[in-house]
Amino acid sequence: MECRCPHVARSRWWRGSGSGTRWGAGEWASYDGRVSDIPPDLARLRSSIDNIDAALVHLLAERFKCTQAVGELKAAVGMPAADPGREEAQVARLRALADDSGLDPQFAEAFLNFIIAEVIHHHEHLAGGS
Ligand SMILES: C=C(O[C@@H]1C=C(C(=O)O)C=C[C@H]1O)C(=O)O
């Protein structure tokens, strides 16, 4: 006999044919009464994308908290805002990590450079520049 316990039921969807059902053609309906015009696999993937994007925002916020403190420290001891040697090492490290994990290393480098440019801008501001 087919299992109808809730955790299974929640993942069961039917595509409407447009006749003889409460839901229309092209719509998806589930055991628990939800109706959607978005395919369930797409809805599930988007839900994960939402969680990942939230994590990215939190991670970036934490990184900028750290770089703010680094900028204050550098300004206090008179160090330059940018450290090209450190940037080069970071780029090489992230390119290798990207390569290992199936992310385009060129994209990883561009993304890191975008963030670093913003950090340096903050550091220059903290050092009294424009
Ligand atoms: C955060 C620093 O300042 C700058 C920003 C960097 C970064 O965001 O990773 C790296 C090097 C510096 O140009 C640092 O020197 O560590």
The ligand as a Tripos MOL2 file, in Angstrom:
@<TRIPOS>MOLECULE
LIG
   16    16     1     0     0
SMALL
NO_CHARGES

@<TRIPOS>ATOM
      1 C1         42.0560   43.3610    4.3460 C.2       1 LIG1
      2 C2         43.2220   43.8790    3.9450 C.2       1 LIG1
      3 O1         43.3180   45.0090    3.1390 O.3       1 LIG1
      4 C3         43.1690   44.9580    1.7240 C.3       1 LIG1
      5 C4         42.0400   44.0980    1.3630 C.2       1 LIG1
      6 C5         42.2270   42.7580    1.1790 C.2       1 LIG1
      7 C6         41.0510   41.8330    1.1710 C.2       1 LIG1
      8 O2         39.9050   42.3160    1.1780 O.co2     1 LIG1
      9 O3         41.2680   40.5960    1.1860 O.co2     1 LIG1
     10 C7         43.5130   42.2380    0.9970 C.2       1 LIG1
     11 C8         44.5900   43.0360    0.9850 C.2       1 LIG1
     12 C9         44.5040   44.5200    1.1160 C.3       1 LIG1
     13 O4         44.7050   45.1220   -0.1490 O.3       1 LIG1
     14 C10        44.5090   43.2940    4.3850 C.2       1 LIG1
     15 O5         45.5560   43.9250    4.1830 O.co2     1 LIG1
     16 O6         44.4830   42.1830    4.9450 O.co2     1 LIG1
@<TRIPOS>BOND
     1     1     2 2
     2     2     3 1
     3     2    14 1
     4     3     4 1
     5     4     5 1
     6     4    12 1
     7     5     6 2
     8     6     7 1
     9     6    10 1
    10     7     8 2
    11     7     9 1
    12    10    11 2
    13    11    12 1
    14    12    13 1
    15    14    15 2
    16    14    16 1
@<TRIPOS>SUBSTRUCTURE
     1 LIG1         1 GROUP 0 **** ****
